[in-house]
Amino acid sequence: MNDQNIQAVLKLEKKARSVYDAAVREAEQLPVQAEKEAEVFIEKARLDTQNEARELISKAEAKEEASRIMAEAEEKAKQMEAATKKNFDKAVAYVLKRVLNRE
């Protein structure tokens, strides 16, 4: 072999070694990168879950509050209806008395 061929082979071996070393470094970084990506994914999932839980709790509290207000309103309506019925006879008698006294 002549010097040129030897130099070319040495150059190719050096380039192959450089490519191999880069591939090894990249392979060593893959687990680290995968772990970082997994941590980001897990954190995002945790935050999404927390936000969804907060929304569900808020909606449940709003429904409970609406139910409480509705129950109070229904109770007040029943009380007003009872009071109206109680005084209805008196009101009718009063109106009739007033009408009859005008004649």
SVG drawing of the C-alpha trace seen along z (x, -y; Angstrom):
<svg xmlns="http://www.w3.org/2000/svg" viewBox="-127 -54 131 56">
<polyline fill="none" stroke="black" stroke-width="0.4" points="0.0,0.0 1.2,-3.4 1.2,-6.4 -1.9,-7.9 -4.0,-4.8 -2.7,-4.5 -3.6,-8.1 -7.1,-7.6 -7.7,-4.6 -6.5,-6.3 -8.7,-9.3 -11.7,-7.0 -11.0,-5.2 -10.8,-8.6 -14.1,-9.7 -15.7,-6.4 -14.5,-6.7 -15.9,-10.2 -19.3,-9.1 -19.2,-6.1 -18.3,-8.4 -21.1,-10.8 -23.6,-7.9 -22.5,-6.6 -22.8,-10.1 -26.3,-10.4 -27.3,-7.0 -26.1,-7.8 -28.3,-11.0 -31.5,-9.2 -32.4,-7.8 -31.8,-11.2 -33.8,-13.0 -36.6,-10.4 -36.7,-10.8 -37.0,-14.5 -39.8,-14.3 -41.6,-11.8 -41.3,-14.1 -42.7,-17.0 -45.6,-14.8 -46.3,-13.6 -46.3,-17.2 -48.6,-18.3 -51.0,-15.4 -50.9,-16.2 -51.7,-19.8 -54.5,-18.9 -55.9,-16.5 -55.8,-19.1 -57.5,-21.7 -60.2,-19.2 -60.7,-18.3 -61.0,-22.0 -63.6,-22.5 -65.6,-19.5 -65.5,-20.7 -66.5,-24.2 -69.4,-22.9 -70.5,-20.6 -70.4,-23.5 -72.3,-25.7 -75.0,-23.0 -75.2,-22.6 -75.5,-26.4 -78.2,-26.5 -80.1,-23.7 -79.9,-25.4 -81.1,-28.7 -83.9,-27.0 -85.0,-25.1 -85.0,-28.4 -87.0,-30.1 -89.5,-27.2 -89.8,-27.4 -90.5,-31.2 -93.0,-30.7 -94.8,-28.1 -94.8,-30.4 -96.2,-33.3 -98.9,-31.0 -99.8,-29.8 -100.0,-33.4 -102.0,-34.4 -104.5,-31.6 -104.7,-32.4 -105.6,-36.0 -107.7,-35.4 -110.9,-34.9 -110.3,-38.0 -109.5,-40.0 -112.6,-38.7 -114.8,-39.6 -113.2,-43.1 -113.8,-43.7 -117.4,-42.5 -118.1,-44.6 -116.7,-47.7 -118.7,-46.9 -121.9,-46.3 -121.5,-49.4 -121.3,-51.6 -124.7,-50.5"/>
</svg>
